[in-house]
Amino acid sequence: MAGKPAKWRKRALEILLFALFVVGIRTWQQRDMPSGPAPSLEGTTLEGGRYELPSHPARPVLVHFWATWCPICRTDQGTIDSIAHDYPETITVAMQSGSRDQVMKHLKDANLGFRVVNDPAGSISHSWGVNAVPASFIISPDGKIRFIEVGYTTEIGLRIRLWLAAL
């Protein structure tokens, strides 16, 4: 019996250390990312239309940075496509993924329909402090960044954050 409390204390310490490790990694990944009002985001979509992130959107907006060369981005591109279907305000930024034609080919091959602003030089990504992809920002109707996720995230997680940003 005397060994059980010590075993639970050891397990609790392991969980605490793991949580601190995860928080430390997330803090490091988000070190250059903005908070507060969303930076401007302007560009031309792959279809040739002009895009400008509204300063006060009617609904929360998912701003998703990704790359054609990113294996993790490939695992969540279906999630982003599904969310963009329900949240047409969603905008994605293809970071350093090549020419317009190369990005369009990637979307066609993967049967994706979300809206994309190409960022071949990485200037938009840089202005948003994005150093790693995928990176997702949830912008609330007041124009502020409400949530930031770097790395893979689940569809339900993004949908809950979009819902919370609307409150």
Wavefront OBJ file of the C-alpha trace (Angstrom):
o trace
v 0.000 0.000 0.000
v 2.801 2.433 0.733
v 3.979 2.220 -2.893
v 0.700 3.405 -4.481
v 0.876 7.074 -3.370
v 4.496 7.278 -4.531
v 3.541 5.738 -7.885
v 0.697 8.250 -8.354
v 2.982 11.147 -7.385
v 5.526 9.966 -9.951
v 2.801 9.687 -12.634
v 1.444 13.159 -11.752
v 4.969 14.609 -12.007
v 5.456 12.955 -15.421
v 2.155 14.423 -16.662
v 3.083 17.858 -15.320
v 6.503 17.753 -16.994
v 4.923 16.665 -20.298
v 2.366 19.498 -20.083
v 5.144 22.029 -19.385
v 7.094 20.655 -22.353
v 4.063 21.061 -24.665
v 3.370 24.592 -23.381
v 7.042 25.486 -23.873
v 7.047 24.241 -27.468
v 3.800 26.107 -28.261
v 5.167 29.298 -26.708
v 8.329 29.010 -28.786
v 6.337 28.312 -31.993
v 4.115 31.344 -31.399
v 6.898 33.702 -30.276
v 6.703 36.003 -33.321
v 2.980 35.737 -33.926
v 0.772 38.752 -33.358
v -1.925 39.135 -30.747
v -4.694 41.683 -30.518
v -5.881 43.237 -33.786
v -5.256 41.026 -36.814
v -2.561 42.283 -39.186
v -3.677 43.272 -42.648
v -3.981 40.506 -45.164
v -4.342 41.560 -48.767
v -3.639 39.696 -51.950
v -4.964 38.103 -55.066
v -6.720 34.765 -54.832
v -5.763 31.984 -57.208
v -8.964 32.719 -59.136
v -7.726 36.274 -59.717
v -10.020 38.086 -57.288
v -8.801 40.681 -54.823
v -8.900 39.648 -51.150
v -8.718 41.875 -48.100
v -9.305 40.622 -44.567
v -12.165 42.701 -43.137
v -11.254 44.780 -40.096
v -14.561 43.778 -38.457
v -15.889 40.602 -40.098
v -19.561 39.690 -39.698
v -18.576 36.205 -38.463
v -15.339 34.714 -37.173
v -12.750 34.109 -39.881
v -10.299 31.242 -40.126
v -6.979 32.417 -41.587
v -4.954 29.293 -42.366
v -1.304 29.248 -43.483
v -0.109 26.082 -45.213
v 2.325 24.834 -47.846
v 2.200 22.278 -50.638
v 5.512 20.804 -49.423
v 4.307 20.342 -45.823
v 3.302 16.757 -44.924
v 1.342 17.850 -41.837
v -0.566 20.362 -43.981
v -1.647 17.498 -46.227
v -3.146 15.656 -43.264
v -5.403 18.554 -42.305
v -6.270 20.009 -45.725
v -9.546 18.032 -45.760
v -10.424 19.619 -42.418
v -9.764 23.102 -43.782
v -11.795 22.324 -46.904
v -14.739 21.146 -44.790
v -14.616 24.208 -42.557
v -14.326 26.529 -45.573
v -17.523 24.958 -46.911
v -19.386 25.993 -43.738
v -17.423 29.207 -43.153
v -16.975 30.760 -46.616
v -15.090 33.653 -44.993
v -12.169 31.243 -44.530
v -9.003 32.334 -46.286
v -5.879 30.260 -46.694
v -2.378 31.395 -47.519
v -0.082 29.067 -49.476
v 3.314 29.919 -48.013
v 6.345 29.538 -50.296
v 4.597 26.859 -52.344
v 5.616 27.903 -55.822
v 3.759 29.578 -58.642
v 0.018 30.108 -58.935
v -0.151 27.192 -61.388
v 1.744 24.868 -59.028
v -0.582 25.687 -56.131
v -3.658 25.298 -58.360
v -2.398 21.886 -59.505
v -1.947 20.821 -55.885
v -5.526 21.877 -55.065
v -6.918 20.118 -58.131
v -4.980 16.905 -57.451
v -6.227 16.872 -53.843
v -9.794 17.859 -54.847
v -9.760 20.934 -52.597
v -11.944 23.987 -53.020
v -10.905 26.445 -50.313
v -9.941 30.000 -51.211
v -6.196 30.640 -51.467
v -3.930 33.661 -51.590
v -0.530 32.569 -52.866
v 2.476 33.828 -50.889
v 5.437 32.645 -52.986
v 8.004 34.911 -51.295
v 6.594 34.436 -47.778
v 5.940 38.153 -47.226
v 2.373 37.697 -45.939
v 3.467 34.827 -43.711
v 6.315 36.943 -42.370
v 3.977 39.841 -41.549
v 1.841 37.406 -39.531
v 4.897 35.948 -37.746
v 4.373 32.502 -39.280
v 7.589 30.491 -39.113
v 6.045 27.023 -39.273
v 3.036 25.575 -41.050
v 0.287 24.715 -40.686
v -0.717 27.739 -38.640
v -4.309 28.777 -38.025
v -5.662 32.051 -36.690
v -9.256 32.623 -35.629
v -10.266 36.259 -36.045
v -13.319 37.344 -34.043
v -15.922 39.850 -35.297
v -14.148 42.638 -33.393
v -11.148 42.100 -35.691
v -8.905 40.621 -33.011
v -6.973 37.375 -33.068
v -8.847 35.139 -30.678
v -7.009 31.826 -31.144
v -3.750 30.644 -32.713
v -2.868 27.051 -33.484
v 0.466 25.890 -34.892
v 0.762 22.360 -36.197
v -1.941 19.795 -36.709
v -5.288 20.527 -35.119
v -8.562 18.688 -35.316
v -11.641 19.788 -37.176
v -13.733 19.762 -34.008
v -11.073 21.874 -32.274
v -11.170 24.521 -35.001
v -14.971 24.475 -35.130
v -15.207 24.956 -31.358
v -12.772 27.885 -31.557
v -14.795 29.457 -34.388
v -17.948 29.043 -32.311
v -16.284 30.538 -29.208
v -14.978 33.486 -31.235
v -18.570 34.326 -32.197
v -19.670 34.663 -28.557
l 1 2 3 4 5 6 7 8 9 10 11 12 13 14 15 16 17 18 19 20 21 22 23 24 25 26 27 28 29 30 31 32 33 34 35 36 37 38 39 40 41 42 43 44 45 46 47 48 49 50 51 52 53 54 55 56 57 58 59 60 61 62 63 64 65 66 67 68 69 70 71 72 73 74 75 76 77 78 79 80 81 82 83 84 85 86 87 88 89 90 91 92 93 94 95 96 97 98 99 100 101 102 103 104 105 106 107 108 109 110 111 112 113 114 115 116 117 118 119 120 121 122 123 124 125 126 127 128 129 130 131 132 133 134 135 136 137 138 139 140 141 142 143 144 145 146 147 148 149 150 151 152 153 154 155 156 157 158 159 160 161 162 163 164 165 166 167
